[in-house]
């Protein structure tokens, strides 16, 4: 249905001595994408979720493919859509592009967790409904 997008400029702090984006920096930007999706796309900030409601969404699994290098000052478009929405987890498609060229694609599994017990818990109804608005089209994937 919809794809959540973030625009990010590759900064000097993102690149290595070869002048290309150092791969661990992508993981930080993926986390930023998820946090922004919760705040803007789902209307549930991490502050509200974690600090007030004592719930968390840790990453249980991530897999990515790197298609082409990103360089200093490249404008990357990060994209996110929901591939699968389970009872206590969700699988997200993620992608980063620059000028139409794929730079990264992959999948990320988040688990909805009670921070006090450390155990997974079902998504609350409002959050589940909001996530459904970001479901990927059938066959769409990273």
N, C-alpha and C positions, 0 to 999 in steps of 0.2 A: 504494500500500500504506500508506505512512505519511507524515505531514507533520511536519517539525521545526518547533518553535515557540519564540519568544523573546518575553517581555513586556518592554516598554520604556515608561517614563513620559517624556513630552515635558518636557524641562527648559528653564529660562530660557535656557541657552546654545544651545538648538536653535531658538529663535524669533527673528524679525526685529522691526523697529520696529512692524509692523502686528499683532504678537502671534500670528502664525501660523508654523508650522515652515518654516524657510528650506530650500529644496529640496536644496542640497548636503549638509545634515545627514542626509537620508535615505540618501545614498550611504555615509556613514560607518557608519550603523546597519545597512545591508545587508552591509557588510564584517564588522561585528561578528557578524551572523547567520551568515555563512559560517564565520567563525573558530570560533564556538560549535558549529556543526554538525560541523565537523571534530573538535573536542575531545570533545564529548559524544555526538554521533550516530554518528561514525565511529571514535571512540576513537583519534584521531591528532591530537595537538595541533600547532599551528603551530610551537611550539618544537621538537618532535621532528622534524617534517617539514622545516622550513627550516634550523634550526641544526645538527641532528645528522645528518639524512639528505641534506642539501643538495639538496632538491627544493622546488619552489615551485608555486603554483597561481594565476598572475596572471589577471586578468580580461581576456579578449580582446574581449568585446563586452557591452554592457549596454543595455537599452532599457526604459523605464518609462513608465507613464501615471499621472498624478496625478488622482485622482477627486474628492477633497474635501480641504479644508485640515485640518491638525491644529493644535491649540492647546495652550498651556501647561497642563501637568498631565493632558493626555489620556493614557489607558492604551492603547498600541498593541500589537497582537499581530502580530508578524512571522512569516511562514510560508515554508517552503522545501520543495520536493520536486524530485526529479530527473525532468526531462522526457525527456532523452536521455543515454545513456552511450555515448560513442564510445571508440575505442582510446586516444586521448591527451587527450580533452577531455570535458566534460559540460556540458549545458544545464540550468540550474536555473530552475524557476518560483519567483517571489518575490511576496509579497503582504503588505501591511500593512492591518490593520483596526482599527477602534475601535467597540466596541459594535455589532458586526455590519455596520458601514458600511465599504466599501472606501475606503481612502485612497490606496493605491498598488498597482499590479500591474505585472509585467514579467518579463523573462527575462535571465539572466546566463549567459555562457559562460566557463567556467574551462578553462585549458590546463594539463596536468601537464607540468612542465618540470624538466630537470636544471639546477641553478643554476650549475654549473661550465662546462658547454658552452653554456648559453643556448638549448638546443634542446628541443623537445617530446619526451616519452617516454611509452611505454605505462603505464597505471595498473598498479601492482603488484596481484597477485591478491587479497590480503587487503583492500586498500582498495576495489577493484572490487566485491568481494562485499558489503562493508559499504554501498557506495553503492546497490547493487541493492535493499537493504531500504527505501530512500527513494524508489523509483520512483513517479511519479504514475500515477493510474488513467488508462486510455485516455480521451482527450477532455478530461482535466483540464488546465487551463492558466491562465496569468496573464491 
